[in-house]
Protein backbone atom coordinates (compact mmCIF):
# COMPACT_ATOMS: atom_id res chain seq x y z
CA UNK A 1 0.00 0.00 0.00
CA UNK A 2 1.34 3.43 -1.03
CA UNK A 3 -0.17 6.67 0.25
CA UNK A 4 0.21 9.99 -1.57
CA UNK A 5 -0.48 13.35 0.06
CA UNK A 6 -2.30 15.68 -2.32
CA UNK A 7 -3.02 19.40 -1.95
CA UNK A 8 -5.36 21.14 -4.41
CA UNK A 9 -5.35 24.96 -4.49
CA UNK A 10 -8.12 27.20 -5.83
CA UNK A 11 -7.37 30.61 -7.36
CA UNK A 12 -7.98 33.70 -5.23
CA UNK A 13 -10.38 35.45 -7.64
CA UNK A 14 -13.88 36.20 -6.33
CA UNK A 15 -15.63 33.58 -8.51
CA UNK A 16 -12.85 30.97 -8.52
CA UNK A 17 -14.58 28.59 -6.09
CA UNK A 18 -17.22 26.02 -6.95
CA UNK A 19 -19.86 23.80 -5.39
CA UNK A 20 -19.41 21.11 -8.05
CA UNK A 21 -17.67 17.81 -7.34
CA UNK A 22 -13.93 17.65 -8.02
CA UNK A 23 -11.94 14.41 -8.06
CA UNK A 24 -8.38 13.50 -9.02
CA UNK A 25 -6.43 10.65 -10.60
CA UNK A 26 -2.66 10.32 -10.19
CA UNK A 27 -0.74 8.93 -13.15
CA UNK A 28 2.77 7.57 -12.59
CA UNK A 29 5.39 5.73 -14.59
CA UNK A 30 4.24 2.37 -13.19
CA UNK A 31 0.47 2.87 -13.18
CA UNK A 32 -2.30 5.15 -12.00
CA UNK A 33 -4.49 5.56 -8.95
CA UNK A 34 -8.22 5.17 -8.75
CA UNK A 35 -10.30 8.32 -9.12
CA UNK A 36 -10.51 9.93 -5.68
CA UNK A 37 -12.94 12.67 -4.65
CA UNK A 38 -11.25 15.85 -3.46
CA UNK A 39 -14.27 17.89 -2.36
CA UNK A 40 -17.78 19.04 -3.23
CA UNK A 41 -17.12 22.65 -2.24
CA UNK A 42 -14.20 25.01 -2.86
CA UNK A 43 -13.69 28.56 -1.60
CA UNK A 44 -11.55 31.11 -3.47
CA UNK A 45 -7.94 31.19 -2.34
CA UNK A 46 -8.28 28.04 -0.20
CA UNK A 47 -6.60 24.63 -0.38
CA UNK A 48 -7.94 21.12 0.08
CA UNK A 49 -5.70 18.31 1.31
CA UNK A 50 -6.34 14.60 1.03
CA UNK A 51 -4.64 11.21 0.93
CA UNK A 52 -4.75 8.99 -2.13
CA UNK A 53 -4.23 5.32 -1.32
CA UNK A 54 -2.84 3.01 -4.00
CA UNK A 55 -2.23 -0.73 -4.01
CA UNK A 56 1.32 -0.22 -5.27
CA UNK A 57 3.97 2.45 -5.80
CA UNK A 58 3.08 4.45 -8.92
CA UNK A 59 6.66 5.53 -9.56
CA UNK A 60 7.42 9.14 -10.56
CA UNK A 61 4.12 11.04 -10.95
CA UNK A 62 4.09 12.39 -14.51
CA UNK A 63 0.60 13.90 -14.76
CA UNK A 64 -2.71 14.23 -12.97
CA UNK A 65 -6.31 14.20 -14.13
CA UNK A 66 -8.80 16.60 -12.59
CA UNK A 67 -12.43 15.52 -13.00
CA UNK A 68 -15.28 17.99 -12.57
CA UNK A 69 -18.88 16.80 -12.17
CA UNK A 70 -21.94 19.03 -12.09
CA UNK A 71 -24.30 18.07 -9.28
CA UNK A 72 -27.18 20.48 -9.90
CA UNK A 73 -26.18 23.83 -11.37
CA UNK A 74 -23.04 24.56 -13.37
CA UNK A 75 -20.41 26.36 -11.31
CA UNK A 76 -17.04 26.89 -13.00
CA UNK A 77 -13.89 26.31 -10.96
CA UNK A 78 -10.45 27.91 -11.33
CA UNK A 79 -7.68 25.55 -10.26
CA UNK A 80 -4.42 27.22 -9.28
CA UNK A 81 -2.18 24.19 -8.82
CA UNK A 82 -1.86 20.71 -7.35
CA UNK A 83 0.98 19.38 -5.21
CA UNK A 84 1.61 15.67 -4.71
CA UNK A 85 3.98 14.24 -2.10
CA UNK A 86 5.05 10.65 -2.77
CA UNK A 87 5.61 8.08 0.02
CA UNK A 88 9.39 8.63 -0.29
CA UNK A 89 8.95 12.38 0.31
CA UNK A 90 9.40 13.55 -3.30
CA UNK A 91 7.26 16.61 -4.07
CA UNK A 92 5.65 16.95 -7.50
CA UNK A 93 4.07 20.22 -8.59
CA UNK A 94 1.36 20.53 -11.23
CA UNK A 95 0.65 24.17 -12.22
CA UNK A 96 -2.87 24.39 -13.65
CA UNK A 97 -4.07 28.02 -13.67
CA UNK A 98 -7.17 27.42 -15.76
CA UNK A 99 -10.94 27.27 -15.57
CA UNK A 100 -12.81 23.97 -15.55
CA UNK A 101 -16.36 24.23 -16.87
CA UNK A 102 -19.17 21.71 -17.24
CA UNK A 103 -18.55 17.98 -16.91
CA UNK A 104 -14.92 17.69 -17.93
CA UNK A 105 -11.56 16.05 -17.32
CA UNK A 106 -8.35 18.06 -17.57
CA UNK A 107 -4.90 16.50 -17.70
CA UNK A 108 -2.02 18.50 -16.23
CA UNK A 109 1.64 17.55 -16.67
CA UNK A 110 4.22 17.74 -13.92
CA UNK A 111 5.72 21.22 -14.03
CA UNK A 112 9.39 20.41 -14.61
CA UNK A 113 9.41 21.81 -18.17
CA UNK A 114 10.35 18.96 -20.52
CA UNK A 115 10.91 19.02 -24.26
CA UNK A 116 9.39 16.66 -26.81
CA UNK A 117 12.50 14.48 -26.86
CA UNK A 118 12.22 14.06 -23.08
CA UNK A 119 8.85 12.28 -23.38
CA UNK A 120 9.93 8.66 -23.04
CA UNK A 121 6.59 7.33 -21.80
CA UNK A 122 3.85 6.66 -24.34
CA UNK A 123 1.25 8.29 -22.10
CA UNK A 124 3.19 11.56 -22.19
CA UNK A 125 3.54 11.40 -25.97
CA UNK A 126 -0.21 10.85 -26.31
CA UNK A 127 -0.93 13.71 -23.91
CA UNK A 128 1.26 16.10 -25.91
CA UNK A 129 -0.50 15.04 -29.12
CA UNK A 130 -3.96 15.64 -27.60
CA UNK A 131 -2.89 19.01 -26.23
CA UNK A 132 -1.56 20.10 -29.62
CA UNK A 133 -4.76 18.98 -31.37
CA UNK A 134 -6.88 20.90 -28.83
CA UNK A 135 -4.88 24.08 -29.39
CA UNK A 136 -5.13 23.75 -33.15
CA UNK A 137 -8.90 23.43 -32.80
CA UNK A 138 -9.15 26.45 -30.47
CA UNK A 139 -6.90 28.76 -32.52
CA UNK A 140 -8.24 28.47 -36.05
CA UNK A 141 -7.53 31.41 -38.34
CA UNK A 142 -9.45 33.12 -41.12
CA UNK A 143 -9.01 36.15 -43.36
CA UNK A 144 -11.25 38.99 -42.26
CA UNK A 145 -10.72 40.84 -45.55
CA UNK A 146 -8.24 40.90 -48.38
CA UNK A 147 -5.00 42.51 -47.25
CA UNK A 148 -5.93 42.41 -43.55
CA UNK A 149 -4.05 40.34 -40.95
CA UNK A 150 -5.60 36.99 -40.12
CA UNK A 151 -7.96 36.74 -37.13
CA UNK A 152 -9.54 33.96 -35.09
CA UNK A 153 -12.18 31.97 -36.92
CA UNK A 154 -15.08 32.74 -34.57
CA UNK A 155 -18.17 34.93 -34.92
CA UNK A 156 -18.17 36.01 -31.28
CA UNK A 157 -15.74 36.04 -28.36
CA UNK A 158 -18.31 33.95 -26.46
CA UNK A 159 -17.44 31.03 -28.75
CA UNK A 160 -13.94 31.01 -27.28
CA UNK A 161 -12.92 28.91 -24.32
CA UNK A 162 -13.15 30.83 -21.04
CA UNK A 163 -9.39 30.48 -20.58
CA UNK A 164 -8.87 32.44 -23.80
CA UNK A 165 -11.45 35.17 -23.24
CA UNK A 166 -10.67 38.40 -21.40
CA UNK A 167 -12.36 37.38 -18.16
CA UNK A 168 -15.28 39.21 -16.60
CA UNK A 169 -13.30 39.46 -13.37
CA UNK A 170 -10.42 41.24 -15.07
CA UNK A 171 -12.86 43.50 -16.93
CA UNK A 172 -14.57 44.44 -13.65
CA UNK A 173 -11.21 45.15 -12.03
CA UNK A 174 -10.20 47.34 -14.96
CA UNK A 175 -13.53 49.23 -14.87
CA UNK A 176 -13.23 49.73 -11.13
CA UNK A 177 -9.74 51.15 -11.55
CA UNK A 178 -10.98 53.62 -14.16
CA UNK A 179 -13.84 54.73 -11.90
CA UNK A 180 -11.43 55.22 -8.99
CA UNK A 181 -9.02 57.26 -11.10
CA UNK A 182 -11.87 59.34 -12.54
CA UNK A 183 -13.23 60.11 -9.07
CA UNK A 184 -9.73 60.99 -7.85
CA UNK A 185 -9.19 63.44 -10.69
CA UNK A 186 -12.65 64.92 -10.21
CA UNK A 187 -12.08 65.53 -6.50
CA UNK A 188 -8.70 67.09 -7.18
CA UNK A 189 -10.31 69.62 -9.54
CA UNK A 190 -8.64 68.25 -12.64
CA UNK A 191 -11.73 67.29 -14.67
CA UNK A 192 -13.49 70.64 -14.12
CA UNK A 193 -10.53 72.81 -15.02
CA UNK A 194 -11.23 75.31 -17.80
CA UNK A 195 -7.99 77.29 -17.83
CA UNK A 196 -4.45 76.43 -18.85
CA UNK A 197 -1.84 75.10 -16.47
CA UNK A 198 0.47 77.69 -14.98
CA UNK A 199 3.46 75.40 -14.54
CA UNK A 200 4.60 71.80 -14.32
CA UNK A 201 4.77 72.18 -10.53
CA UNK A 202 1.03 72.87 -10.49
CA UNK A 203 0.44 69.71 -12.53
CA UNK A 204 2.56 67.68 -10.10
CA UNK A 205 0.38 68.94 -7.25
CA UNK A 206 -2.80 67.85 -9.01
CA UNK A 207 -1.40 64.40 -9.77
CA UNK A 208 0.08 63.80 -6.34
CA UNK A 209 -2.61 61.15 -5.68
CA UNK A 210 -1.59 58.91 -8.58
CA UNK A 211 0.44 56.66 -6.26
CA UNK A 212 3.81 57.75 -7.53
CA UNK A 213 3.20 57.17 -11.24
CA UNK A 214 5.30 59.19 -13.62
CA UNK A 215 3.65 62.44 -14.74
CA UNK A 216 4.28 61.50 -18.34
CA UNK A 217 2.26 58.32 -17.89
CA UNK A 218 -0.64 60.32 -16.41
CA UNK A 219 -0.58 62.69 -19.37
CA UNK A 220 -0.53 59.77 -21.78
CA UNK A 221 -3.53 58.11 -20.11
CA UNK A 222 -5.59 61.31 -19.85
CA UNK A 223 -8.15 61.80 -22.65
CA UNK A 224 -8.31 65.59 -22.16
CA UNK A 225 -5.94 68.20 -23.67
CA UNK A 226 -3.50 69.75 -21.25
CA UNK A 227 -2.46 73.17 -22.63
CA UNK A 228 0.59 74.87 -21.13
CA UNK A 229 1.39 78.61 -21.15
N, C-alpha and C positions, 0 to 999 in steps of 0.2 A: 504494500500500500504506500503510495506517494501522495503527499499533501502539498498543494501549492497555495500560497497566500496571494490573493488578488485584491487590488484596490482600483476602483473605477471612479474617475473624477468628472463632475459636470462643470460646464463653463459657468462663468460668473455673470453672464448677461441676465436681464430680468426674466426673459421667457425661456431660458435654457433648460429648466427642469421639465419633468413630465410625470404623468400619473399612469403611463402605459408600462407594460411589463418588459423588462430588459433581462436577457440572459446571455451567457458567454460560453464559448467553447475554446479550449486551449489546443493548439496544434503544434506538436513537437516533431523532432526528427525521427522518433521511434513510434509515433502514434498520436492519437488525439483523445481528449477527455470527453466525457458525456456533456451534453448541454446542461448548464447549471444556472438556475435563476439567481440574478443579482438582487433585484428589488422590483417592487411595483410602484415606487414613488421616489422621485428625485427632486431635490431642491437646488436652485442655482448656487454655484460655488461650493457645493458640498461633495464629500466623498463617501463611497460605500465600500466596505471591506468584507471579504468572505473567504472561505476556504473551499478549494476544489479538490476533491478526493479522487484519485485515479488508482486503478488496479496495478499499474506498473509505472516506472519512471518513463516520462515522455521524451527524455533527452532535451537538447537545447530547444527552447520555445521559439519558433520561427514566425508565427503569426497567430492572431486571435480572430474569432468570429463573434461579432455582437449581433444579437437577435432582438428585434423589437416587435412586440405583439400589441395590437390595439384591443383593449378590453371592451370599452364602450365607445367613447369619443376619441377621435384622433388628437394626439397631443405630441407635437414634435419634440425631439430631445437633442441637445447639443452636447456631444461627448468631448471632453477636453483630452484626456489620455487615460491609459490603463497601465498599471504596473503589476508585474508578476514576479514573485519571489519563489524560486525553486527550492526543493528540500535541501539542497546543498548550499543554500544561501545566495546563489546567483540571482541578480536583479535584472529583469528584462523590462524595457520601457517601450510602450506602443503609443506614439503620438497620433491622435485621431483628429481633433479640431474640425469636426464637421457635424452637420445636422443629419439626424435619422428621422425619416418621415414614413408614415404608413406602416404596413407589415413588411419588414425588410430585414436582410442580413448583410452586414458590412464586414469585409475582411480587412484587417489592418496588419501590416508587416511590422516586425521588430525594427525599432528606429536606429539601427546602426549604420545605415547609409551604404548599401551594397550596390555594385554595378551588375549589369546583365551577366557578365562572365563569372560572377561570384555565386550565381544561383545554381548550386549543384543538385538540389532536391527537385524532383519533378513537380511537387506541389507548388514550389515557389515559381517555377517556370510557367506553370498554368495560371497562377495568380497574376503574374506580370502580363501575360497575354490577355486575360480578361480585363485587367485595368486599362490596358492600351485600347482595347476594343470599346470600352465604355467611354473613354475620353474622345475617341474618334466619332462616336455617335453623338456626344454632347456638343462637340465643337465642329459642327458642319458649316461650311462657308458657301456663300452665294454672292453674285454680283448685283449690287443694288442698282447700278446704272453703268452704262458704258463709260469707261474712263475713271470711274470712282474706285476707291479701295474696296476690297471684299469685306463683307460683314457676316455676322452669324445668320444661319439659315433658319430664322424663327420669325413669326409674325408679331409676337409680343414677348416682353421680358418675362411674363408669367409662365411661358412655356419652358423656361430655363429651370434647371435644378436650383433648389434654394441655396446651395453652397456656391453657386455662380452669381446669383442675383445680388444687387446692392441691398443688404438686409434692411428691414423696416426699423430694427433697433438702431442701426447706424444712421439711418435717415432721420429718426427722431432725435438722436443725439446731435446731429448736425444742425437740425432746425432749432433745437433748444439753445445751442451755442450762438446761432445768429440772433435769436430773440434777446439773449442776455447781452450781447454786444450792442444791439440796437438800443436797448433800454439804457445801457451804460452811457452811450454817446448822447442819447436824448437828455438824460439827467445832467450831463456835464455841459449842456448848452451847445453841443456841436451841431446837432441836426437842425436847430432853429436859427443858426447864424445866417445873417443876410449881408454882412460886410466882409471885407477882405481881412486876411490875417495881418497883424502888425509885424510879427517876427516869428522866427522858428522857435524861440523860447516860449512864446505864447502857445504855439502848437504842442510843444512838449508838455506844457501844463495841462492842456485839454486831454492829452493822451496818456496821462500819468496812471490811469486805471487799466491799462492794457496789459498788465502783468509782465512788464519788462520787454514787450515785443519791440523790435526795431521800428522807428518812426517811418522808415521807408516802406516796411511791410504794411503798416496801417494805411499809408497813403495809397498803396497798391490795391488793398482790399476795399477801400472806400469808393462807393459809386458816385459820390458827389464831387464837383470841381472844387479845388482848393486854391483860389487865386492868392498870390502874394504881391505886396506893394513893390 
